[in-house]
Amino acid sequence: MPRRPEAVSYTAVLRRDGVLRAFAAAIIGRLSYAMISLALLLTIQDATGSYAAAGSALGGYALASFLMPLKSRLIDRLGAASVLPWLSAGLALSLTAAAGLATAGHTAPGLYVALAVGAGLCAPPLGPSMRAIWAAATPEPEARRRAYSLDGVVEEVLFAVGPLAVGVIVQLISSPAALVATAVLNLSGTLALVTSPLSRRHGRPHLAEAAATRWTGPLSQRGFIVMLVVLLGVGLGGGPLEVAVLARAEAADRSAAVGYLLASLSVGSAVGGLLWGRLIHRHRPRRHFLALVAVSAVLSVALVPTTNLVAVAVLLFVVGLAGSPLMVTAYLTADMLVPVEQQREASTWVNTTVNLGVAFGAATAGLLVDHDGAAVAFAAGAAVYAVTLLVIAGVGGRLRGGAA
């Protein structure tokens, strides 16, 4: 993959007209998503005294969030300014109401679960909306790869900073205050994003195109369906990591070490994203998916017998190197496979599919760890990656587009 001297730098991408303002607004709003799970968990557990209630609320929020592709389609049809502020207002209202109930001392779990579900139903698709702006602002493949890589790296950083921010607010004030801060960040970031010049220019509805679009949207593209199957495998393969790493740390009688172990995974993903974005290469989705999933599979196998936690951290860092490049490849491939008016929804399907796979992979890993230990969970992830490699080898040739 040779470098070219004319490669677009990260700085040059950020200096494009209006990009920095839109990206800064998206960062503010997306920070709330890095905070919301922990803020909900702490607030509801403190209020009800029940981990079961807090877990049910988080599950309801996560399940409702899987409607994100439909919200993205609504934005494509009605425009960002007509949809995003209302969704964010609904999220902020739900979170503020939950914080108010907790402050008032209400202990009924059902109310908190209902409000968490309401928050999930209203959560605005800020990541896909920002990627739609990136796509419009970076029509050249090299610039778009840089933009998506930068976006992925920042998201990794946000999900490292978010829980820390919640912890600080809880220590200084209270857990309901962290929930209110989450609501404020989401609403202020969303409003700043939709009022930015780039969003006003590129967030308009695609009414004419929508009229001719099938109700299945990007799911009518066969190559896109193939990619979603691959991404489901990626999520299922990576889902066991967090649970298995916690179990391995506890087996070494160092459960507190799970923080730095998972941090090494995030740091690896951030580094991988930056390096991937700096490479100039022809976009060959099948080869890229094969290489990146193969790395994940091999490293998952290497984790099976590894009990030394320093070695585990190193292996997780290398696993992470493939994380952001996988997502960047998926976003670029989605742009290539679907028409431009469906790119926001397609980007949302990418995230939703991976998250769904991770959720099921983590749940399955929990059962495996309880019965057989961390090694079996790591092996199960490696096995899923191996099956995913077979899928890519068999039908990955359909990951070629021309619709966009």
Buried (B, 14 or more C-beta within 10 A) or exposed (E): EEEEEEBBEBEEBBEBEBBBBBBBBBBBBBBBBBBBBBBBBBBBBBBBEBEEBBBBBBBBBBBBBBBBBEBBBBBBBBBBBBBBBEBBBBBBBBBBBBBBBBBEEBEEBEBBBBBBBBBBBBBBBBBBBBBBBBBBBBEEBBBBBBBBBBBBBBBBBBBBEBBEBBBEBBEEEBBBBBBBBBBBBBBBBBBBBBBBEBBBBBBBBBEEBBEEBEEEBBBBBEBBBBBBBBBBBBBBBBBBBBBBBBBBBBBEEEEEBBEBBBBBBBBBBBBBBBEBBBBBBEBBBBBBBBBBBBBBBBBBBBBBEBEEBEEBBBBBBBBBBBBBBBBBBBBBBBBBBBBBBBBBBBBBBBBBBBBBBBBBBBEBBBEBBEEEBBBBBBBBBBBBBBEBBEBBEEBBEBBBBEBB
